[in-house]
């Protein structure tokens, strides 16, 4: 319509939320997220590894379910940064990597609220114990997350 009216045209790019929650892609995206988390945890200290093992052991598929459930909220929180990169013609990976602190804060605001509302004592205790180093750990994972976003949101 904008073209017919003589106005500017906009590329109809799906939102990050739509792209990452596409039912035909979501299982693959969740698998990629799990692989990223596993790779990041392997590089961390024993305290982080133990916390991850504890949370993973709550019930089979727990981490997978958490990732699947948080994906829409993370996508929504990261949408402005993604749109900023796309609209500015910037490389998504470079843009996210250069704004790792901002991306980490957006994601951690979501997990903080989830942990606060959790009724599971193990989750609350483990999250509380790991939260102090969470921002630096999430920031370290942002380049990998950005590659995942670039792969699935284009």
N, C-alpha and C positions, 0 to 999 in steps of 0.2 A: 504494500500500500504506500509506503514511504516513497518508493521509486516512482509509482504512478503519480503521486502528488508533487514530484519534483524535489522531495526532501532527501536527506541522507539515508543511506541504507545501512543496516546493521547485520552483521553475520549472526545467523541464528545458531549460536553455540549453546548446547545444553548447560544448565547450571552444574556446578560441581556436585551438588546434592543429587541431581537427576542422574548424572553420569556414574557416580559411585554407588547408586542404589538401583541401577538398571537390573531388574531381576535376571536377565540373561547373562550379566557380567558379575553380579555380586558374589557368587560362590568363588570365582577365580580371584576377585579382589580380596576377599577374606583370606584365601590361601596365601596370596602375596603378602598380606599384612602379617599373617602368622609367621611366614618365613622371615620377614623383616624383624619381627620381635625376637624370634629365636636367634637370629644372627647377632642382634644387638646384645641380647642377654649373654651370649657366649663371650663377648668382649668385656664383660663387667666383672666386678669383684665377687668374692664368695657370698657376701651379704646379699647382693642383688640376686645372684643365682639361687640362693636358698629361699629368698622371698618369692621368686617366680615359681620355684618348685612347690612351695607351700600353697600358693594360690592355684596353681595348675592342678594340684591334687584334691581340691575341694570336691569336684565331681567330674566325671568324664565329659570332655567337650566344653568345660567351663570357659576357658580362654577364647575358644572359637565363638561361643555364644556372646561373650562380652564384646569381642571385636565386631561381630555382626550387629549387635545392639547399639554400640557407640558410633559406628560408621556414619549414620545419618547426621548425628550431632556434630561429629568432628568435621564432616563435609560442610555443614552449615557454618560452623565457626571459622573454617578456613576459606570459605567462599570469597569474602572480600579480598583476601590476599591473592587468590587465584585470578579473580576478575581484574585486579590491578595489574597483574603480570600480563594477562592476555590482552587487555585493552591497551596497555603500553607497549605491546610487541616485545616484551621481555621474555627471556628464557625462564620457564617456570622453576626449574631446578635451581638456577642461579638466584632467582628472586626469593624463593623460599629459604635457601641457604643463607642469603644475606639478611634475612629477617627471622632467623631461627628462634630468637628469644620471643618475638611476637607470636610466632606460630606455637611455640611451646606453651606460652601463657594462655592462648586461646584453648588449647587442648586440655591443659591442666585445670582450667576453670570448670570444665565439664566433669573431669574425673574427681575433682575435689567435692563437687556437689553430690555426685553418685556415692562416693565413699561416706560422706556425711549422712546420707539417707539410708545407707545399708544397715540391715539388721543382723548381718553375719559378723560375728565378733572376730573371726580369723581374718576376714577381709579388712575390717576396720583397723585391726592391730597391725597387720602387715603393711597396709597402705600408709598408716601413720608412721611406721618405722622407716619406710622408704621415701616418704614425701620430701624430706630434707634435701635429698640429692636428685629428686625427680626432674627438676628443670634442666640441669646440666645433662642428664641422661636423655631426655626428650630432645633437647637441642642437638645432641650428637646424632640422633636418628633422623633429623629433619631432611638432610640430603637424600637419604634412602626413601623417606616418605614422599618427598617431592618427585623423585623418579617414578615412584608408584603412581602418583597423581598424574604426572605427564603421560605415563603409559596408558592409563585407563580413562582419562578425561579428555583425550584429544579426539 
